[in-house]
Amino acid sequence: MCATCEGKVNSPAPVTVVNETRRDNIRVKLPEFSGHPYEDPEKFTRACQDRLARYGVPQEEWTECVTEQLRGPATDRWAMTGEYGVEWEDFAPRLEARFNAARARAQCQRALFCEPQRADEDVETFIRSKMRLHRRLDAGGPVNAALDVTVELMKRELRLHLWGAVDRELEDFVQLAKEIERDLRLSPRPRDTAARRRGASPSPRTAPEDEWAVVPYVNPPPPPGATRRGAK
């Protein structure tokens, strides 16, 4: 065999490299799924199926492509089942059932209607997480109805300023909430302002929220020369 023919026979086929590169490009365009309460497993599997079919990926490779898009809790919980090798007709329904059970929906409802804004959570993150839960549950109704619930669970200082703004568009509402949060962070607290006016150090009793604080009663001292009743 001539050297030219031998080189052609021994050279690796480029088809595998092209296919792997194409599959990597397709995976980049697929969504990811972590199993968080606000994520919808049915929308995830449907989106992956539509895109894989559009790009002409054989159906026997769909399960492998989609499992590589699992992240976080979804990867851990799915790995324990040992079901990475199942066909797509079985994989998609099992994934949807595992992360769309009644318990998962109950967790979403609790997070949407009961969990307040954390002390270290900025207002934009809080609002958008509530909107994702609203879409995840398909609660229906306008976004403003979900904003009513969201405002009720905000920090007190934000809630006082945003009660009358829930009829705005979502992005306008988020922008307004961010501006109010920034202004509150930069402005001095009421107790500090009152203390400066008196030339004294800040006192907890100058804060509006302490107006109804319970103060223990202490008997006043008797006037000079007087004795208490019962004293000898």
Helices and strands as residue ranges (DSSP letters): H 3-10, H 15-29, H 41-54, G 59-61, H 62-67, H 72-79, H 88-99, H 102-113, H 123-137, H 143-152, H 156-162, G 163-165, H 170-186, H 190-198, G 204-206, G 208-210
